[in-house]
């Protein structure tokens, strides 16, 4: 404990402790922050409050869309943020705008130093066009360590931002038990976050706030989705009529889940249409039992835009809109 306290004091004084790592340890650490092109995250942010008007659930996504090299020869991954969470913004936005549906989109340059396993974002200043900000250290094999880092741009709040991390533990993500790095950022208010091997940032929690990873796609196209419903010992409730739920996530790229409930067994047709009325996909056509059903829709071959998903079950017909963003 004395060593921990001493390390904390040293860090607050502006001196960051250094730990020797083998190259194998560094290579393992890099797995906690994947940045290959095609890597894609979808997050759900929930704000909790005793007053319903101040409670909210929103969704946002991050995708690695390209690589780029600055004039000084430094290579970065280009991250595209879609409707990013307010209050958890990056340090420097290279470009921003809106899509045709009014959704915010902006781009950030980020890299992981392969020799030190430090995660950095490009944040140029007037004096230094190549300035970087250390947002995390993926050092593993150390039970406790402190770093001076700024994963999110809270500099406007003032004060010292220091992160305490612990890496000798596991977490469950998408029904898989994987090694995690648990960190606490000590700033204006404390925020805990978890990095998981192979998935990167999977959870953020703070005062009345929680952000969870609900969909992940790696650079090879392997996709992991958090189930919409959790089985419980209780018998499922049978709806009075056909229920067509909002697809999840929405907007999406390129997959989403469509759920519906049937009060009794019925012949079901579930299809996707574009705004001209042309059928572009048929997801279900046949007899189904009463209860909840979920179908995955892959829109890899379709263009960005608004689509209609329509269900006919017996004599009932329902439809909803969804947005594909690529």
C-alpha positions in Angstrom: 0.0 0.0 0.0 2.9 2.4 0.8 4.2 1.8 -2.7 0.8 2.6 -4.2 0.5 5.8 -2.2 4.0 6.9 -3.1 3.4 6.2 -6.8 0.2 8.3 -6.6 2.1 11.2 -5.0 4.9 10.9 -7.6 2.4 11.0 -10.4 0.6 14.0 -9.0 3.9 15.8 -8.9 4.3 15.3 -12.7 6.6 12.3 -12.6 5.2 9.2 -14.3 6.6 5.9 -13.1 8.1 3.7 -15.9 7.9 -0.1 -16.0 10.1 -2.3 -18.1 8.2 -4.7 -20.3 9.3 -7.4 -22.7 8.3 -7.0 -26.3 5.9 -10.0 -25.9 4.2 -8.2 -23.0 3.9 -5.1 -25.1 2.4 -7.1 -28.0 -0.2 -8.6 -25.7 -1.0 -5.1 -24.4 -1.8 -3.9 -27.9 -4.7 -6.4 -28.1 -6.6 -4.2 -25.6 -7.0 -1.4 -28.1 -7.6 -2.7 -31.7 -7.2 -0.1 -34.4 -7.2 -2.1 -37.6 -9.3 -0.8 -40.5 -12.9 -2.1 -40.3 -13.0 -2.4 -36.5 -16.4 -1.1 -35.4 -18.0 -0.4 -32.0 -21.6 0.5 -31.1 -22.3 1.8 -27.6 -25.4 2.4 -25.6 -25.3 5.3 -23.1 -27.7 5.4 -20.2 -28.2 8.4 -17.9 -29.9 7.6 -14.7 -32.0 10.1 -12.7 -34.8 10.0 -10.2 -36.6 12.5 -12.5 -37.7 10.7 -15.7 -37.3 13.9 -17.8 -33.5 13.8 -17.1 -33.1 10.1 -17.8 -32.1 9.1 -21.3 -30.7 6.3 -23.5 -28.8 7.1 -26.6 -26.6 5.1 -29.1 -23.4 6.0 -30.9 -20.7 4.2 -32.9 -17.0 4.4 -33.8 -15.4 2.9 -36.8 -11.8 2.7 -38.0 -12.2 3.7 -41.7 -8.7 4.5 -42.9 -5.0 5.1 -42.2 -3.2 8.3 -42.6 0.4 9.7 -42.3 1.2 13.2 -41.1 4.0 15.3 -42.6 6.3 14.3 -39.7 5.9 10.6 -40.7 3.6 9.6 -37.8 1.0 7.0 -38.8 -2.6 7.2 -37.4 -5.8 5.3 -37.7 -8.7 7.5 -38.8 -11.7 7.0 -36.5 -15.2 8.0 -37.7 -17.6 8.9 -34.8 -21.3 8.7 -35.4 -23.5 10.7 -32.9 -20.7 10.5 -30.3 -21.7 10.9 -26.6 -21.6 14.5 -25.3 -19.1 14.9 -22.5 -16.9 12.0 -23.8 -15.5 13.7 -26.9 -11.9 13.2 -28.2 -9.2 15.8 -28.0 -9.1 17.0 -31.6 -11.6 16.6 -34.4 -10.0 16.8 -37.8 -13.3 17.1 -39.7 -17.0 17.2 -38.8 -20.4 17.6 -40.4 -23.8 16.0 -40.7 -25.2 13.3 -42.9 -28.4 13.8 -44.9 -30.5 12.8 -41.8 -29.0 15.3 -39.4 -26.7 12.9 -37.6 -23.4 14.3 -36.4 -20.3 12.7 -37.9 -16.7 13.6 -37.2 -13.2 12.2 -37.6 -10.3 11.7 -35.1 -6.6 10.5 -35.6 -5.5 8.0 -33.1 -2.6 5.5 -32.7 -1.0 3.0 -30.4 2.8 3.2 -30.0 3.9 -0.4 -30.8 7.0 -0.1 -28.6 5.4 1.3 -25.4 1.7 0.3 -25.8 0.7 3.9 -25.2 -2.5 5.2 -26.9 -2.3 8.7 -28.3 -4.6 11.1 -30.1 -3.4 13.9 -32.4 -4.2 17.2 -30.8 -2.3 20.0 -32.6 -1.6 23.4 -31.0 -0.5 26.7 -32.4 3.0 26.0 -31.2 3.2 22.3 -32.2 1.2 21.1 -35.2 2.2 17.5 -34.3 1.2 17.6 -30.6 -0.2 14.4 -29.2 -2.2 13.7 -26.0 -1.7 10.5 -24.1 -5.1 9.0 -23.5 -4.1 5.6 -22.0 -1.3 3.2 -21.3 -2.0 -0.5 -22.1 0.8 -1.7 -19.8 0.0 -5.2 -18.5 1.7 -7.5 -16.1 1.6 -4.7 -13.5 -1.0 -5.2 -10.8 -1.3 -1.5 -10.1 0.1 1.5 -11.9 -0.7 5.2 -12.3 -0.5 7.2 -15.5 -1.1 10.9 -16.2 -3.6 10.6 -19.1 -6.7 12.2 -20.6 -8.9 9.6 -22.3 -11.6 12.3 -22.7 -11.1 16.0 -23.2 -12.1 17.3 -19.9 -9.4 20.0 -19.7 -12.0 22.7 -19.5 -13.0 21.4 -16.1 -9.5 22.0 -14.7 -7.6 20.0 -12.2 -5.2 17.1 -12.5 -6.3 14.0 -14.4 -4.7 10.8 -13.3 -5.6 7.2 -14.1 -5.2 4.3 -11.8 -5.3 0.9 -13.5 -5.5 -2.8 -12.5 -5.1 -5.5 -15.0 -5.0 -8.9 -13.2 -8.7 -9.8 -13.7 -11.3 -11.0 -16.2 -14.6 -9.8 -17.5 -17.5 -11.3 -19.5 -18.2 -9.6 -22.8 -20.6 -11.2 -25.4 -20.7 -14.3 -23.3 -16.9 -14.7 -23.4 -14.5 -14.5 -20.4 -11.6 -12.3 -21.4 -8.8 -10.5 -19.6 -9.6 -6.9 -18.7 -7.8 -3.7 -17.7 -9.9 -1.8 -15.2 -9.1 1.8 -14.8 -10.4 4.8 -12.7 -9.9 8.3 -14.1 -9.5 10.7 -11.1 -10.6 14.2 -12.3 -13.5 16.6 -11.8 -15.5 13.5 -11.0 -14.3 9.9 -11.0 -15.1 7.7 -13.9 -14.4 3.9 -14.1 -13.8 2.2 -17.5 -12.9 -1.3 -18.7 -10.7 -2.3 -21.6 -11.1 -6.0 -22.7 -8.6 -8.0 -24.7 -9.6 -8.1 -28.3 -12.5 -5.6 -27.9 -11.0 -2.4 -26.5 -13.3 -0.1 -24.5 -16.3 -2.1 -23.3 -17.7 -0.1 -20.4 -17.7 3.3 -18.8 -19.5 4.1 -15.5 -19.7 7.2 -13.4 -22.2 9.3 -11.4 -25.6 8.4 -12.9 -24.0 7.3 -16.1 -23.2 4.0 -17.8 -21.9 3.3 -21.3 -21.8 -0.3 -22.6 -20.5 -1.9 -25.8 -23.5 -3.6 -27.4 -22.0 -4.5 -30.8 -18.5 -5.2 -32.0 -17.1 -6.1 -35.4 -13.4 -6.9 -35.8 -11.3 -6.2 -38.9 -11.9 -9.7 -40.2 -15.7 -9.1 -40.2 -16.4 -11.3 -37.1 -19.4 -9.7 -35.3 -20.5 -9.9 -31.7 -23.9 -8.6 -30.6 -25.4 -8.2 -27.1 -28.7 -10.1 -27.0 -31.8 -7.9 -26.9 -33.5 -10.0 -24.2 -32.2 -11.9 -21.2 -33.9 -15.2 -20.3 -35.4 -15.3 -16.9 -37.2 -18.0 -14.9 -40.5 -16.2 -15.5 -42.8 -17.4 -18.2 -42.8 -15.0 -21.2 -45.8 -12.7 -21.5 -48.0 -13.3 -24.6 -49.0 -10.0 -26.2 -52.6 -9.2 -27.0 -51.7 -8.4 -30.6 -48.8 -8.4 -33.0 -45.9 -6.2 -31.7 -43.2 -4.9 -34.0 -40.2 -3.5 -32.0 -37.8 -0.8 -33.1 -34.8 -2.4 -34.7 -31.6 -2.4 -32.7 -29.2 -0.7 -33.2 -30.6 2.1 -35.3 -29.0 3.7 -37.2 -26.9 0.7 -38.1 -24.0 -0.5 -40.3 -24.4 -3.0 -41.8 -26.4 -5.3 -39.4 -29.3 -4.8 -37.1 -31.8 -6.9 -35.2 -35.5 -6.9 -35.8 -37.8 -8.3 -33.0 -41.5 -8.9 -33.0 -44.0 -10.7 -30.8 -46.9 -12.9 -31.8 -50.0 -13.5 -29.6 -50.6 -16.9 -31.3 -49.0 -19.0 -34.0 -49.4 -17.4 -37.4 -48.1 -17.3 -41.0 -45.5 -14.5 -40.9 -44.0 -12.5 -43.7 -41.2 -10.1 -42.7 -39.6 -8.1 -45.5 -37.5 -4.9 -46.1 -38.4 -2.2 -48.6 -36.8 0.9 -49.9 -38.6 4.2 -50.0 -39.8 3.5 -53.6 -41.7 0.5 -52.4 -39.2 -2.1 -53.9 -38.7 -5.2 -51.8 -34.9 -5.5 -51.1 -34.9 -8.4 -48.7 -37.2 -11.1 -47.3 -36.3 -12.2 -43.7 -39.2 -14.5 -42.9 -42.0 -16.3 -44.8 -43.6 -19.2 -43.0 -45.4 -20.4 -39.9 -44.1 -19.3 -36.5 -45.1 -20.0 -32.9 -46.5 -17.5 -30.4 -44.0 -15.4 -28.5 -40.9 -13.3 -29.2 -38.8 -13.7 -32.3 -35.6 -11.9 -33.4 -34.2 -11.8 -36.9 -30.8 -10.4 -37.9 -30.7 -8.2 -41.0 -27.5 -7.8 -43.0 -27.6 -4.8 -45.3 -24.0 -5.1 -46.6 -25.2 -5.1 -50.3 -27.5 -2.0 -49.8 -26.7 1.7 -50.0 -27.1 4.2 -47.2 -30.6 5.5 -46.7 -34.0 4.9 -45.0 -35.7 1.6 -45.3 -39.0 0.2 -44.2 -39.3 -3.2 -42.5 -42.9 -4.6 -42.7 -44.5 -7.6 -41.0 -47.7 -9.3 -41.9 -48.9 -11.9 -39.4 -52.3 -13.3 -40.1 -54.5 -10.3 -40.8 -52.3 -7.8 -39.0 -49.8 -5.6 -40.9 -47.2 -3.3 -39.1 -44.2 -1.3 -40.4 -41.3 0.8 -39.1 -38.5 2.9 -40.5 -34.8 2.3 -40.0 -31.6 4.0 -41.2 -28.6 2.4 -42.8 -25.4 4.5 -42.5 -22.2 3.4 -44.3 
